[in-house]
Amino acid sequence: MSAPGYPGSPNQAPYPMPQPGGHSVAPYPVPQGGYGDPGQAPPPAGFNTGYNSGPPPVMYQPGPVGPGPEYGGPPGGIAPAPVAGPAVAVGVPPGLEYLTQIDQILVHQKVELLEAFIGFETNNQYEIKNSLGQKIYKAKEKNDCCTRNCCGSLRSFDMKIKDNSDREVIRLIRPFRCVSCWCPCCLQEMEVQAPPGTTIGYIKQDWDPCLPKFSIQGPNKETLLKLVGPCFACNCCGDVNFELRGKDGDKPIGRISKQWSGLLKEVFTDTDNFGIQFPLDLDVKMKATLLGACFLIDFMFFEKVGEANQRSSVFS
């Protein structure tokens, strides 16, 4: 007598599995199309196998060069991720690839103890983070002691913005300019370079008797976007919003917000927190230029030097 065939044999249907109490249950279902040929090689790594149909993962800014953390160990900051070919757009300046994946940036100014206690102005330093609070860039002002303490918030400076591998990816150049609406021929401006030496945009203050207005320009000084602030840029227990609009000044498409940091920080220090929102599909060079606009707004309206009060409008 021949032995019974096993479930799944080509000549015999699967038999029910006996259970206590005399009941029987059907066997486990076989996936449609079978389990596949054991001799067939698995699909190559990196290709879609049908389990993931969502968007590609967000690419992180590279971390410091060196060996990665051991298996099972704590993560060391933001881990680097490989840059896939399709995820990198053509024409993106090196180091700005991550900006193509996000629509929001947070800017936090570091607290300088020497400046807070004795009022001696030091170079401003900032941390630039994503919406999850992960640091993606760091920025530091560069100029001399005399310029900082004599010219105050109107001072000229170069600002270097570096990624997590300490590579300079953006440079901001601000010349000495007037800020009052009474001097329309010498208003504020800033040049944005990425990489350093290659100009990708400008921020220029537009003359207006009441409102702080700025033009976000391309490398050929063509106006692409507009920024419009409130009549009084004073954050008394609230945020101050500068609306981002199209070049025709129509409906808002984003904003730069000076965020309320709390009473103690606002009174005793000049450390500021900003949020920048822009369309996800905005040109990455314009995103970098808006980052420069955030720093220009900070120096114009929210920088306090010594006993001098910060500005609150285009009149003062």
C-alpha positions in Angstrom: 0.0 0.0 0.0 1.4 3.4 -1.0 2.0 6.1 1.6 -0.3 9.1 1.6 1.0 12.1 -0.3 2.0 15.3 1.5 0.0 18.4 1.2 0.8 20.4 -1.9 1.8 17.2 -3.9 0.7 17.6 -7.5 -1.5 14.4 -7.4 -3.2 14.8 -4.1 -5.1 17.6 -2.4 -4.0 18.7 1.1 -5.6 16.7 3.9 -7.2 18.4 6.9 -5.3 18.6 10.1 -6.8 16.6 13.0 -7.5 18.5 16.2 -8.7 17.5 19.7 -12.4 16.9 19.9 -12.7 15.4 16.5 -12.7 18.6 14.6 -10.5 19.3 11.6 -9.2 22.5 10.2 -8.0 23.3 6.7 -4.2 23.5 6.2 -2.4 26.9 6.0 -3.2 28.6 2.7 -0.5 28.5 0.1 0.4 31.9 -1.3 -1.0 32.6 -4.7 1.6 31.6 -7.2 3.3 29.2 -4.8 6.4 29.9 -2.8 8.6 30.5 -5.8 11.4 28.6 -7.3 14.1 27.9 -4.7 16.7 28.1 -7.5 15.7 31.6 -8.5 18.0 34.4 -7.3 16.4 37.1 -5.0 15.8 40.5 -6.5 18.8 42.9 -6.4 19.0 45.2 -3.4 17.5 48.6 -3.8 14.8 47.6 -6.2 11.1 47.7 -5.4 9.9 44.2 -4.4 6.3 45.1 -4.0 6.4 45.5 -0.2 7.1 49.2 -0.3 5.1 51.4 -2.6 5.5 54.7 -0.8 7.9 57.5 -1.6 11.6 57.0 -1.3 13.1 57.6 2.2 14.3 61.1 3.1 18.0 61.5 2.6 20.0 62.7 5.5 22.9 65.2 5.4 26.2 63.3 5.6 27.8 63.0 9.0 31.4 63.3 9.9 33.8 61.1 8.0 34.8 58.1 10.0 33.8 54.6 11.0 30.1 54.1 11.8 28.7 52.9 15.1 28.9 49.3 16.1 25.9 47.0 15.5 23.5 47.5 18.4 25.2 50.6 19.7 23.6 54.0 20.2 23.3 56.1 17.1 26.0 58.8 16.8 23.9 61.9 15.7 22.6 61.9 12.2 23.7 58.8 10.3 24.9 59.3 6.7 22.8 57.9 4.0 23.9 56.8 0.5 22.9 59.3 -2.2 20.9 57.5 -4.9 21.2 58.7 -8.4 17.4 59.4 -9.0 17.1 61.3 -5.7 19.7 64.0 -6.6 18.4 66.6 -9.0 20.8 67.9 -11.7 22.2 71.4 -10.9 22.0 71.1 -7.1 25.0 72.7 -5.5 27.1 70.2 -3.5 26.0 69.9 0.1 22.4 71.2 -0.6 20.9 67.9 -1.7 19.0 67.5 1.6 17.2 70.8 1.0 15.4 69.2 -2.0 13.6 66.8 0.4 12.2 69.3 3.0 9.8 72.3 3.1 10.7 73.7 6.5 13.9 74.8 8.3 14.4 75.8 11.9 17.2 78.2 12.9 18.4 78.5 16.5 20.9 81.1 17.6 23.4 79.9 20.2 23.5 81.6 23.6 26.8 83.5 24.0 27.6 83.8 27.8 30.1 86.6 27.4 27.6 88.6 25.4 24.8 87.9 27.8 26.6 88.9 31.0 28.8 91.9 30.0 27.3 93.0 26.7 30.4 92.4 24.7 29.3 91.6 21.1 30.6 88.3 19.8 30.3 86.5 16.5 26.7 85.1 16.1 26.5 81.4 15.8 23.5 79.4 14.7 22.3 75.8 14.4 20.1 74.9 11.4 17.8 72.0 11.9 15.0 70.1 10.2 11.5 69.8 11.5 12.5 66.8 13.7 15.2 68.9 15.5 18.1 67.2 13.8 21.0 69.5 13.0 21.7 69.7 9.3 23.9 72.8 9.1 25.8 75.2 11.4 26.5 78.9 10.7 29.0 81.3 12.1 29.5 85.0 11.5 33.0 86.2 10.6 34.2 89.7 11.1 36.4 91.8 13.4 35.8 93.0 17.0 35.8 96.7 16.0 33.1 96.2 13.3 30.8 94.2 15.6 30.9 96.6 18.5 31.0 99.9 16.6 28.6 99.3 13.7 26.1 97.3 15.7 23.4 95.5 13.8 24.3 97.3 10.6 27.7 95.7 10.5 29.1 93.9 7.4 30.1 90.3 7.7 30.7 87.0 5.9 28.8 84.0 7.2 30.0 80.5 6.6 27.4 77.7 6.6 28.8 74.2 7.0 27.3 70.8 6.9 27.8 68.0 9.5 31.1 67.0 7.9 32.4 70.5 8.5 32.4 71.3 4.7 31.4 74.9 3.8 28.4 74.7 1.5 26.9 78.2 1.6 28.6 81.6 2.1 26.6 84.8 2.9 28.1 88.2 2.2 26.5 91.3 3.7 28.0 94.7 3.0 27.6 97.7 5.3 24.3 99.5 4.3 21.8 101.8 5.8 18.5 100.4 7.0 16.2 103.4 7.3 13.5 104.2 4.8 14.9 107.8 4.8 17.9 106.6 2.8 16.4 104.7 -0.2 19.6 104.8 -2.2 21.6 102.6 0.2 19.2 99.9 1.6 20.2 96.5 2.9 21.3 93.6 0.6 23.0 90.3 0.9 24.7 87.9 -1.6 24.3 84.2 -1.3 27.0 81.8 -2.7 26.8 78.0 -3.0 29.4 76.7 -3.3 31.5 79.6 -2.1 32.6 81.6 -5.1 29.4 80.9 -7.1 26.6 83.3 -6.7 23.1 81.8 -6.6 21.0 84.6 -5.4 20.6 88.0 -3.7 18.3 89.5 -1.0 17.6 93.2 -1.5 15.5 95.5 0.7 12.8 97.3 -1.3 12.0 100.9 -0.3 8.6 101.3 1.4 7.5 104.0 3.9 5.7 101.6 6.2 6.5 97.9 5.7 9.8 96.0 5.5 9.9 94.4 2.0 12.5 92.4 0.3 13.1 91.0 -3.2 14.5 87.5 -3.5 16.6 87.5 -6.6 18.4 85.0 -8.8 22.1 85.1 -9.8 21.3 87.7 -12.5 19.5 89.9 -10.0 16.1 89.0 -11.5 13.3 89.1 -8.9 11.8 85.7 -8.3 10.1 86.0 -4.9 8.9 88.7 -2.4 9.1 89.0 1.4 6.7 91.3 3.2 6.9 91.9 7.0 4.6 93.7 9.5 4.7 97.4 10.1 6.2 96.8 13.6 8.5 93.8 13.8 8.1 93.4 17.6 7.5 90.0 19.1 5.8 90.9 22.3 4.7 87.5 23.5 4.1 86.3 20.0 5.6 85.4 16.6 6.6 87.9 13.9 5.8 86.7 10.4 7.4 87.7 7.1 5.2 86.4 4.3 6.8 84.8 1.3 5.0 85.6 -1.9 5.4 85.2 -5.7 7.2 87.9 -7.6 3.9 89.6 -8.4 3.2 89.9 -4.7 0.0 87.7 -4.8 -1.1 85.0 -2.3 1.4 83.8 0.3 3.4 80.6 -0.4 5.5 80.5 2.7 6.9 82.5 5.6 9.9 83.4 7.8 8.8 83.5 11.4 10.6 85.0 14.3 9.4 82.7 17.1 8.8 83.9 20.7 11.6 82.4 22.9 10.3 83.2 26.3 10.5 86.2 28.5 13.9 85.6 30.0 15.6 84.9 26.7 14.0 87.8 25.0 14.9 90.3 27.7 18.4 89.3 28.7 19.8 87.8 25.5 19.6 88.4 21.8 19.4 84.7 20.9 16.6 84.2 18.4 14.7 81.3 17.0 13.3 81.3 13.4 11.2 79.0 11.3 11.3 79.0 7.5 8.5 77.5 5.4 8.5 77.2 1.6 7.0 75.0 -1.1 8.6 71.6 -1.3 9.2 71.9 -5.0 10.9 75.3 -4.7 14.3 75.6 -6.4 16.9 74.5 -3.9 18.9 77.6 -4.7 16.0 79.8 -3.7 15.7 77.8 -0.5 19.3 78.6 0.3 18.7 82.2 -0.5 15.7 82.3 1.8 18.0 81.0 4.5 20.2 84.0 3.9 17.1 86.3 4.1 16.4 84.8 7.5 19.8 85.9 8.8 19.5 89.4 7.2 16.1 89.9 8.9 17.6 88.7 12.3 20.4 91.3 12.1 18.1 94.1 10.9 15.2 93.8 13.4 16.2 91.4 16.2 19.9 92.1 16.9 20.7 94.0 20.1 24.2 95.4 20.6 25.2 96.6 24.1 22.6 99.1 25.4 21.1 99.8 22.0 17.6 98.6 21.5 16.6 96.4 18.6 14.8 97.9 15.6 11.1 97.4 15.2 10.3 99.2 11.9 11.8 100.7 8.8 11.6 104.2 10.4 14.1 103.7 13.3 
